[in-house]
């Protein structure tokens, strides 16, 4: 019997599986799910807790794969959708997490902002730290903040908004949101740093992860569909790469 191509959790739409091999599994995370420790039960939208419970219950999507374990190796903000990577074993958690920590994981996001950038491409290196005035909020802190680096590129200027490609090199909390806000380009729908719009969701989507899988020695390129996201904000839904795709390529032999 074929394995389902989505994770099916009670009370929500199926979550598409974008990629899977023997060590990792990637999903297209919907907005609204929090990525907090499994023990944190102050919300019914704890994605890790919901997945762990589904596996323990023997739900078919997990049972058909023989899954006993699945844990996220990085985080997306609750209202950020897109590519989210999980490890299938405790050992894989440590190894794949190290790719993020050592900056060997290439991450690409789409951000929809208010305003017009002065440049078409730039590098932001503002240091980031906690905002002591508001719990859970970050701010640019040149003196005590941690180093942070994001590459930005304008993709399209619409009538109301600008579409920007963001490639974070570091992985600080709310990094893209803080950097864009400090650049005078708040993300649409961002209630913490941006321009809140009651009719639109957070204009931030993780669209690509690229890395060399240490277990399979293959280059993996995972892409989430972006057509519906672009259309939501008035951009061309038929832009190149709008559909999800996965490419794997074996590492060339050493000469």
Backbone bond lengths (Angstrom), bond angles and torsions (degrees), N, CA, C in turn:
res aa  C-N    CA-C-N  psi(-1)  N-CA   C-N-CA  omega(-1)  CA-C   N-CA-C  phi
1 X - - - 1.455 - - 1.525 109.76 -
2 X 1.331 116.29 134.56 1.464 120.69 -176.49 1.523 111.17 -67.12
3 X 1.325 114.47 145.64 1.463 119.73 177.22 1.530 109.26 -78.03
4 X 1.324 118.16 139.31 1.467 120.28 176.84 1.530 110.85 -61.18
5 X 1.321 115.94 146.31 1.466 119.80 178.70 1.521 112.25 -95.23
6 X 1.326 115.15 24.21 1.462 120.49 177.67 1.520 109.74 -151.89
7 X 1.333 115.44 160.06 1.463 122.53 173.07 1.526 107.14 -93.80
8 X 1.311 116.18 125.94 1.464 120.52 -176.64 1.527 109.33 -110.50
9 X 1.334 114.74 109.34 1.457 121.76 179.52 1.517 109.84 -111.03
10 X 1.322 118.18 148.63 1.457 120.89 -178.40 1.535 112.29 -59.29
11 X 1.301 115.94 135.83 1.458 120.96 172.32 1.505 116.74 76.78
12 X 1.348 117.60 15.39 1.463 118.39 177.79 1.522 109.91 -147.84
13 X 1.315 115.65 163.72 1.457 120.63 177.65 1.529 109.62 -65.88
14 X 1.348 117.68 149.57 1.469 119.98 176.51 1.530 111.02 -55.31
15 X 1.318 116.04 140.27 1.465 122.14 -179.35 1.522 108.24 -98.24
16 X 1.335 118.72 114.86 1.466 120.94 -175.53 1.525 113.25 -61.40
17 X 1.327 115.64 137.53 1.458 122.04 172.14 1.527 107.14 -93.03
18 X 1.328 116.43 120.33 1.459 121.50 -176.24 1.517 113.22 -89.85
19 X 1.335 116.15 -30.40 1.472 120.45 -175.83 1.518 109.12 -158.99
20 X 1.337 114.35 149.56 1.459 119.27 177.25 1.517 109.63 -157.15
21 X 1.324 116.32 135.48 1.456 121.59 166.79 1.517 107.01 -138.16
22 X 1.310 118.22 -164.24 1.465 119.02 -172.61 1.529 113.29 -72.55
23 X 1.337 118.59 -15.86 1.460 120.02 -176.51 1.523 114.33 -112.93
24 X 1.337 118.19 -25.91 1.467 120.59 -175.30 1.524 111.44 -136.69
25 X 1.315 114.73 162.88 1.464 122.39 175.24 1.531 106.83 -143.95
26 X 1.328 116.71 132.57 1.465 121.36 -179.44 1.519 109.80 -116.64
27 X 1.329 115.94 138.38 1.464 120.93 178.96 1.525 110.01 -120.67
28 X 1.318 115.41 166.85 1.458 122.00 170.78 1.524 106.03 -98.72
29 X 1.326 115.69 92.68 1.473 121.18 -174.62 1.528 110.91 -65.12
30 X 1.333 117.20 127.16 1.469 119.63 174.04 1.523 110.52 -75.68
31 X 1.312 116.69 158.18 1.463 120.28 175.59 1.530 109.18 -70.53
32 X 1.310 116.42 152.46 1.456 121.19 177.14 1.513 114.97 101.39
33 X 1.337 117.54 -13.33 1.464 120.44 179.18 1.527 109.94 -94.00
34 X 1.333 116.40 132.93 1.457 121.83 178.04 1.523 110.24 -92.59
35 X 1.339 115.52 147.80 1.456 121.45 175.31 1.525 107.60 -113.92
36 X 1.310 114.55 89.33 1.465 123.24 -177.75 1.518 107.70 -128.26
37 X 1.338 118.46 165.18 1.471 120.02 -179.68 1.531 112.43 -53.45
38 X 1.324 116.21 146.74 1.459 122.73 -178.22 1.519 111.54 -55.36
39 X 1.347 116.80 -33.11 1.469 121.20 -177.14 1.529 112.96 -76.05
40 X 1.346 117.08 -12.15 1.470 120.20 -177.32 1.518 108.80 -83.50
41 X 1.319 117.08 104.73 1.455 121.92 -170.84 1.538 113.03 -109.43
42 X 1.334 116.50 28.26 1.464 119.93 -178.48 1.527 112.50 -86.89
43 X 1.322 117.00 7.96 1.458 121.59 177.14 1.520 109.22 -147.78
44 X 1.320 116.68 149.72 1.462 120.91 174.27 1.518 110.89 -88.59
45 X 1.337 116.78 2.04 1.462 121.45 -179.23 1.522 111.12 -110.06
46 X 1.327 116.71 36.99 1.458 123.39 175.85 1.525 107.15 -85.61
47 X 1.321 117.34 103.00 1.463 120.92 -172.74 1.520 112.37 -64.17
48 X 1.333 117.33 -43.29 1.456 119.47 -179.89 1.526 111.41 -62.98
49 X 1.320 117.13 -42.25 1.462 120.51 179.05 1.520 110.95 -64.38
50 X 1.332 117.40 -40.30 1.464 121.23 -179.20 1.516 111.23 -65.82
51 X 1.337 117.04 -40.95 1.465 120.77 179.49 1.522 110.77 -68.76
52 X 1.329 117.06 -42.76 1.468 120.56 179.13 1.529 110.81 -61.54
53 X 1.319 117.22 -42.03 1.464 121.40 178.78 1.525 111.30 -65.56
54 X 1.330 116.87 -38.57 1.463 121.40 179.75 1.523 111.21 -65.61
55 X 1.327 116.58 -40.39 1.466 120.84 177.40 1.523 110.09 -64.33
56 X 1.354 116.03 -45.29 1.465 120.63 -179.46 1.526 111.56 -63.20
57 X 1.337 116.88 -31.65 1.462 121.18 179.60 1.526 112.53 -78.27
58 X 1.322 116.68 -8.06 1.459 120.46 179.47 1.514 113.65 73.84
59 X 1.337 117.52 30.89 1.458 120.66 178.23 1.528 109.93 -60.25
60 X 1.333 115.68 148.04 1.461 120.56 -167.19 1.523 113.59 -59.67
61 X 1.340 118.32 -39.28 1.467 120.08 -177.89 1.527 110.73 -57.23
62 X 1.353 116.63 -35.45 1.464 121.45 179.81 1.520 111.70 -86.28
63 X 1.334 116.11 -42.26 1.468 120.68 -178.33 1.520 111.53 -61.71
64 X 1.332 116.95 -38.67 1.461 120.84 -178.54 1.533 112.20 -66.18
65 X 1.331 116.23 -19.05 1.467 121.62 178.89 1.522 112.01 -99.70
66 X 1.315 116.86 -6.56 1.454 120.26 -174.50 1.521 112.18 68.54
67 X 1.330 116.65 27.14 1.464 121.42 -177.00 1.528 111.11 -75.28
68 X 1.311 116.01 130.37 1.455 122.32 173.28 1.526 111.57 -117.09
69 X 1.341 115.56 -12.14 1.463 120.51 -172.97 1.521 108.70 -153.90
70 X 1.340 115.94 139.51 1.463 121.14 174.80 1.529 106.96 -158.49
71 X 1.331 116.48 122.10 1.459 119.26 -177.62 1.528 110.62 -139.80
72 X 1.326 115.38 137.30 1.460 119.18 179.81 1.530 110.76 -67.83
73 X 1.336 116.24 141.69 1.467 121.00 -177.78 1.533 111.64 -107.88
74 X 1.313 116.89 -0.07 1.467 122.11 172.33 1.515 106.70 -155.50
75 X 1.319 117.25 -178.58 1.464 119.91 -175.73 1.524 111.57 -129.50
76 X 1.318 113.99 151.14 1.453 122.48 166.13 1.520 106.87 -121.82
77 X 1.326 117.38 143.77 1.457 120.03 176.72 1.521 110.03 -58.13
78 X 1.319 116.83 155.98 1.467 121.55 -174.93 1.521 112.74 -52.38
79 X 1.324 117.55 -42.15 1.463 120.47 -176.23 1.519 113.55 -95.19
80 X 1.332 117.27 6.49 1.468 121.30 174.56 1.523 108.60 -93.13
81 X 1.316 116.34 129.65 1.464 121.12 178.83 1.522 109.83 -103.25
82 X 1.343 115.70 169.15 1.456 119.21 172.61 1.507 114.78 122.84
83 X 1.330 115.49 -160.55 1.465 123.01 -170.87 1.530 110.86 -64.49
84 X 1.325 114.90 122.46 1.467 121.77 177.46 1.520 107.86 -131.64
85 X 1.333 116.17 128.33 1.460 121.53 -173.08 1.529 111.43 -103.71
86 X 1.339 115.12 135.95 1.462 122.74 177.28 1.524 109.45 -120.82
87 X 1.325 115.71 151.95 1.463 122.10 173.92 1.521 109.19 -104.49
88 X 1.335 115.45 147.40 1.467 120.92 -175.51 1.523 113.81 -94.92
89 X 1.320 117.57 -0.13 1.465 120.31 178.86 1.518 108.85 -152.99
90 X 1.342 115.65 162.33 1.462 120.23 178.85 1.521 110.01 -61.18
91 X 1.324 116.67 -41.03 1.462 120.66 179.11 1.517 111.92 -63.15
92 X 1.321 116.74 -39.47 1.465 120.68 179.96 1.523 111.45 -68.47
93 X 1.339 117.65 -32.27 1.464 120.76 177.16 1.527 109.77 -56.68
94 X 1.319 115.51 -47.93 1.466 120.39 -177.39 1.528 111.43 -65.97
95 X 1.322 117.06 -44.40 1.462 121.22 -176.04 1.524 111.60 -69.37
96 X 1.341 117.50 -45.63 1.466 120.73 -178.13 1.526 110.81 -72.48
97 X 1.334 117.19 -36.56 1.467 120.00 176.34 1.524 110.99 -58.97
98 X 1.323 115.89 -34.81 1.456 120.29 -179.64 1.527 111.89 -64.02
99 X 1.328 117.58 -27.95 1.462 120.47 176.89 1.527 110.90 -63.95
100 X 1.329 116.23 -38.39 1.464 120.52 176.95 1.526 110.72 -69.69
101 X 1.326 115.88 -45.03 1.464 120.45 -175.57 1.522 112.22 -66.74
102 X 1.335 117.19 -31.18 1.468 121.06 -178.34 1.527 111.81 -99.41
103 X 1.320 116.49 12.46 1.475 123.44 174.21 1.526 112.82 61.99
104 X 1.323 116.29 35.59 1.466 120.85 175.63 1.529 111.82 -103.11
105 X 1.318 116.03 9.65 1.462 122.51 177.02 1.526 107.37 -109.49
106 X 1.329 117.80 118.17 1.460 121.63 178.91 1.524 108.99 -88.49
107 X 1.337 116.06 124.43 1.466 121.81 -175.47 1.526 109.39 -120.56
108 X 1.323 116.13 135.96 1.458 120.63 178.73 1.525 109.58 -130.87
109 X 1.326 115.61 133.50 1.460 122.55 178.79 1.525 109.38 -125.09
110 X 1.314 115.21 158.66 1.456 122.24 166.89 1.519 107.61 -110.35
111 X 1.332 115.71 133.67 1.466 121.02 178.72 1.521 108.99 -127.31
112 X 1.321 115.85 136.06 1.465 121.83 176.77 1.518 107.10 -108.71
113 X 1.329 116.50 120.40 1.461 120.58 -172.91 1.522 111.57 -123.03
114 X 1.314 114.00 160.78 1.463 120.93 171.63 1.530 107.61 -91.74
115 X 1.308 116.92 140.50 1.456 120.08 179.11 1.516 112.75 101.91
116 X 1.311 115.57 169.81 1.460 123.08 -179.17 1.532 109.37 -117.38
117 X 1.326 117.62 119.29 1.469 119.83 178.54 1.528 111.11 -63.25
118 X 1.318 115.42 148.97 1.462 120.45 176.73 1.521 111.12 -77.71
119 X 1.342 116.46 -22.03 1.461 121.92 179.94 1.521 109.24 -120.86
120 X 1.312 116.43 157.78 1.462 120.06 175.46 1.525 111.50 -89.91
121 X 1.329 116.51 -16.38 1.467 120.93 179.96 1.525 108.35 -156.66
122 X 1.336 116.77 134.03 1.458 119.45 -179.74 1.522 111.25 -159.24
123 X 1.332 114.43 165.90 1.463 122.62 178.63 1.517 108.63 -115.78
124 X 1.326 116.49 127.74 1.473 121.47 178.04 1.525 108.60 -109.01
125 X 1.330 116.29 127.42 1.469 121.42 -178.63 1.531 111.93 -126.72
126 X 1.326 116.42 29.94 1.468 120.26 178.08 1.530 109.94 -66.42
127 X 1.309 116.69 132.39 1.459 121.70 178.16 1.528 109.59 -73.40
128 X 1.331 116.25 146.98 1.470 121.38 -173.08 1.527 110.85 -126.07
129 X 1.327 115.72 138.17 1.462 121.24 176.65 1.519 110.53 -147.99
130 X 1.329 118.25 171.79 1.473 121.62 179.67 1.519 111.67 -64.39
131 X 1.316 115.67 146.06 1.461 121.32 175.14 1.525 107.88 -89.48
132 X 1.342 119.07 110.97 1.472 120.91 -176.58 1.521 113.15 -66.18
133 X 1.316 117.23 -14.51 1.458 120.52 -178.27 1.530 113.07 -86.35
134 X 1.340 116.58 -14.88 1.468 119.33 -178.04 1.517 110.57 -149.96
135 X 1.320 116.39 115.18 1.470 121.58 -179.47 1.530 110.66 -60.77
136 X 1.318 115.99 134.69 1.453 120.84 177.94 1.513 114.45 87.26
137 X 1.314 116.41 -4.45 1.456 120.42 -179.77 1.525 109.44 -105.94
138 X 1.327 116.29 143.55 1.453 121.09 177.18 1.526 109.40 -109.30
139 X 1.325 115.84 165.96 1.462 119.58 178.31 1.525 109.82 -151.54
140 X 1.317 115.78 162.47 1.459 120.07 172.97 1.523 107.98 -71.97
141 X 1.333 115.64 126.71 1.461 121.71 -177.70 1.526 107.46 -137.54
142 X 1.322 116.58 94.67 1.453 121.02 -174.49 1.528 112.86 -68.29
143 X 1.315 116.91 -23.84 1.464 119.97 -176.66 1.523 112.94 -89.45
144 X 1.332 117.40 -48.45 1.467 120.26 -173.38 1.527 114.00 -113.97
145 X 1.315 117.67 -5.39 1.459 120.40 -177.41 1.522 113.25 -72.38
146 X 1.319 115.42 165.30 1.466 121.46 176.83 1.525 109.47 -87.75
147 X 1.332 115.54 151.23 1.459 120.31 -179.37 1.526 109.86 -61.36
148 X 1.319 115.71 142.39 1.462 121.48 -179.41 1.524 107.94 -148.30
149 X 1.330 115.89 141.31 1.464 119.91 -175.70 1.522 110.28 -143.17
150 X 1.325 116.04 126.02 1.464 121.63 178.64 1.525 109.70 -136.38
151 X 1.326 115.70 132.96 1.462 121.96 173.40 1.530 107.94 -93.91
152 X 1.325 116.63 133.37 1.458 121.61 179.08 1.530 110.30 -122.71
153 X 1.325 115.17 145.69 1.468 120.80 178.06 1.527 108.98 -145.88
154 X 1.315 116.80 128.39 1.454 121.24 177.66 1.528 109.21 -74.28
155 X 1.327 116.37 126.73 1.461 121.56 178.77 1.527 112.37 -99.95
156 X 1.331 115.49 -38.25 1.466 119.01 -177.51 1.529 110.07 -161.91
157 X 1.316 115.41 138.53 1.458 121.12 175.32 1.515 108.72 -106.18
158 X 1.343 116.54 116.24 1.459 120.91 -179.96 1.508 111.53 -93.74
159 X 1.321 115.60 -171.54 1.467 120.59 -179.55 1.524 111.57 -68.67
160 X 1.339 115.86 -37.74 1.462 119.85 -178.23 1.526 113.04 -112.57
161 X 1.339 116.00 -35.19 1.449 120.39 -171.54 1.528 111.21 -124.06
162 X 1.339 114.84 166.95 1.460 121.93 174.11 1.522 108.88 -118.64
163 X 1.336 116.27 134.62 1.461 122.22 178.54 1.519 108.99 -96.26
164 X 1.331 115.66 124.18 1.462 121.72 -175.58 1.523 110.43 -124.47
165 X 1.328 115.27 138.43 1.464 121.15 171.17 1.524 107.84 -91.54
166 X 1.332 115.89 129.53 1.465 121.42 179.82 1.521 109.42 -119.25
167 X 1.337 114.78 130.26 1.469 120.28 176.95 1.532 108.94 -124.05
168 X 1.333 117.11 94.00 1.474 119.63 179.69 1.529 111.14 -74.45
169 X 1.318 115.72 131.55 1.468 120.89 176.27 1.520 109.99 -87.99
170 X 1.317 116.21 -43.46 1.465 121.75 173.76 1.532 108.15 -93.43
171 X 1.328 116.04 176.04 1.458 119.14 -176.58 1.516 113.06 -130.86
172 X 1.322 117.04 52.11 1.461 120.46 179.66 1.526 110.78 -74.58
173 X 1.331 115.62 153.24 1.460 121.20 178.59 1.529 110.60 -57.65
174 X 1.333 116.54 128.88 1.475 123.65 177.50 1.534 112.57 58.78
175 X 1.322 117.06 26.04 1.467 120.79 -171.26 1.529 113.83 -55.69
176 X 1.330 117.43 -51.63 1.461 120.42 -177.57 1.520 110.38 -63.83
177 X 1.300 116.46 -42.58 1.470 121.27 -178.37 1.528 111.49 -62.67
178 X 1.334 116.35 -44.87 1.456 120.91 -179.34 1.531 110.88 -67.68
179 X 1.333 116.82 -45.96 1.458 120.01 -178.69 1.525 111.82 -61.02
180 X 1.329 117.22 -44.41 1.463 119.23 -179.33 1.525 111.46 -67.30
181 X 1.322 116.90 -39.99 1.465 119.67 178.49 1.523 110.86 -61.79
182 X 1.335 116.26 -41.78 1.460 120.49 -179.67 1.531 111.31 -68.37
183 X 1.337 116.46 -25.79 1.469 121.05 176.59 1.526 112.17 -82.05
184 X 1.327 116.76 3.45 1.458 120.62 -179.47 1.508 113.16 79.73
185 X 1.347 116.08 22.73 1.464 121.62 -177.35 1.531 109.57 -129.87
186 X 1.324 118.25 68.62 1.471 120.40 -177.13 1.524 112.11 -63.29
187 X 1.325 115.55 140.99 1.464 120.87 178.63 1.529 109.27 -73.51
188 X 1.311 115.64 135.77 1.456 121.41 178.63 1.533 109.34 -62.17
189 X 1.329 116.63 136.52 1.458 121.51 176.96 1.513 114.90 80.80
190 X 1.326 117.42 7.72 1.467 121.15 -178.53 1.523 109.69 -91.66
191 X 1.324 116.68 105.80 1.462 120.65 -175.64 1.522 113.06 -74.20
192 X 1.323 118.20 -18.54 1.458 120.68 -179.85 1.527 112.92 -89.39
193 X 1.324 116.36 -42.89 1.460 119.50 -172.25 1.529 113.95 -125.39
194 X 1.311 116.77 -9.93 1.442 117.79 -166.34 1.503 116.76 -117.66
195 X 1.296 112.63 -143.82 1.454 121.57 -176.38 1.523 107.77 -112.71
196 X 1.320 116.38 100.98 1.454 121.45 -176.92 1.521 110.62 -69.21
197 X 1.325 115.14 133.07 1.458 121.39 178.82 1.522 107.02 -132.96
198 X 1.318 116.71 116.45 1.463 120.67 -175.21 1.521 112.64 -64.17
199 X 1.326 117.21 -20.78 1.463 120.68 -176.30 1.520 113.32 -95.06
200 X 1.333 117.45 -9.75 1.461 120.21 -174.53 1.531 111.50 -127.87
201 X 1.328 117.35 145.58 1.468 120.84 176.64 1.532 110.36 -78.37
202 X 1.319 116.03 179.87 1.457 120.63 176.25 1.524 109.67 -59.99
203 X 1.320 116.30 126.89 1.455 120.93 -177.49 1.511 113.14 -84.32
204 X 1.320 117.00 57.24 1.464 121.82 -179.39 1.523 109.28 -142.98
205 X 1.324 115.81 126.03 1.466 119.96 -178.23 1.523 109.64 -141.09
206 X 1.347 116.05 131.76 1.464 122.55 175.58 1.529 108.12 -82.33
207 X 1.321 116.91 114.13 1.459 119.74 -171.64 1.521 114.68 -109.48
208 X 1.344 117.64 -10.11 1.462 117.08 -177.07 1.521 111.94 -159.20
209 X 1.344 115.57 139.36 1.462 123.53 168.71 1.530 107.25 -129.28
210 X 1.322 116.69 132.42 1.464 121.48 177.96 1.521 108.93 -131.72
211 X 1.335 116.39 133.63 1.462 119.50 -177.56 1.521 110.51 -164.55
212 X 1.322 115.31 163.31 1.460 121.89 171.82 1.521 107.22 -95.27
213 X 1.340 116.46 114.51 1.456 119.76 -179.64 1.531 109.20 -70.24
214 X 1.344 118.15 117.94 1.463 120.65 -177.06 1.526 113.42 -64.19
215 X 1.333 117.57 -21.82 1.465 121.02 -178.39 1.527 112.31 -84.75
216 X 1.327 116.41 -45.32 1.470 119.89 -177.17 1.518 113.26 -93.55
217 X 1.335 117.24 -12.56 1.471 123.50 -176.73 1.523 111.73 60.49
218 X 1.330 116.30 28.52 1.454 120.87 177.92 1.530 110.08 -113.26
219 X 1.336 115.52 144.35 1.455 120.63 173.13 1.527 108.12 -77.74
220 X 1.313 115.76 127.76 1.460 121.07 -177.92 1.525 108.85 -115.94
221 X 1.319 116.16 132.91 1.459 122.02 178.87 1.530 107.11 -128.11
222 X 1.329 116.66 106.40 1.467 122.07 -175.86 1.520 108.79 -107.10
223 X 1.325 116.67 128.03 1.463 120.61 -179.42 1.526 110.04 -127.68
224 X 1.316 114.59 136.27 1.467 120.76 177.14 1.524 108.70 -95.32
225 X 1.330 117.87 148.56 1.473 119.73 176.70 1.526 110.68 -61.78
226 X 1.314 116.11 144.86 1.461 119.61 -179.35 1.518 113.74 -129.79
227 X 1.334 117.15 0.46 1.456 119.93 -178.57 1.512 113.57 -57.93
228 X 1.338 117.66 -46.68 1.472 120.98 -178.06 1.519 110.63 -67.12
229 X 1.332 116.91 -34.24 1.467 121.67 179.43 1.527 109.69 -66.62
230 X 1.315 117.07 -46.02 1.466 121.25 179.58 1.523 110.76 -62.28
231 X 1.324 115.21 -44.48 1.465 119.86 -178.20 1.521 111.39 -63.27
232 X 1.337 116.69 -36.58 1.461 121.42 -178.44 1.529 111.38 -58.34
233 X 1.337 115.60 -33.94 1.461 120.09 -176.85 1.522 113.08 -104.72
234 X 1.327 116.11 12.37 1.453 119.72 173.16 1.512 115.85 86.59
235 X 1.339 117.19 17.79 1.460 120.57 177.57 1.526 110.16 -102.11
236 X 1.313 116.75 168.76 1.462 121.50 -175.37 1.525 110.81 -65.64
237 X 1.325 116.23 114.98 1.468 120.50 -178.54 1.515 111.62 -71.39
238 X 1.318 117.18 -18.34 1.466 120.85 -177.37 1.522 111.67 -96.11
239 X 1.331 117.26 22.63 1.456 120.28 179.65 1.520 110.19 -62.76
240 X 1.343 118.01 150.89 1.471 120.84 179.00 1.518 111.42 -54.51
241 X 1.324 116.35 137.39 1.457 120.37 178.99 1.504 113.97 77.97
242 X 1.339 117.42 20.38 1.461 119.79 -177.25 1.523 112.33 -71.30
243 X 1.312 117.41 -23.70 1.460 120.67 -179.11 1.517 110.55 -96.69
244 X 1.329 115.30 156.06 1.461 119.89 -179.93 1.517 110.33 -70.79
245 X 1.323 115.88 151.81 1.450 120.24 177.26 1.515 108.93 -159.17
246 X 1.321 115.45 159.46 1.453 122.07 176.51 1.509 108.31 -135.89
247 X 1.313 116.00 134.26 1.447 120.52 175.70 1.516 108.27 -127.99
248 X 1.306 116.59 136.16 1.456 120.65 173.73 1.513 108.20 -127.40
249 X 1.301 115.16 142.28 1.455 120.03 -177.76 1.511 108.21 -143.99
250 X 1.320 117.00 127.89 1.451 120.69 -179.19 1.515 110.70 -65.40
251 X 1.297 115.73 145.88 1.467 120.77 177.17 1.512 109.20 -67.57
252 X 1.344 118.23 130.67 1.451 119.55 -179.17 1.518 111.52 -63.39
253 X 1.343 117.98 144.87 1.453 120.65 -179.13 1.524 111.52 -64.50
254 X 1.315 115.80 148.05 1.462 120.75 177.76 1.510 109.79 -71.65
255 X 1.318 115.64 138.45 1.469 119.82 178.97 1.526 110.77 -88.81
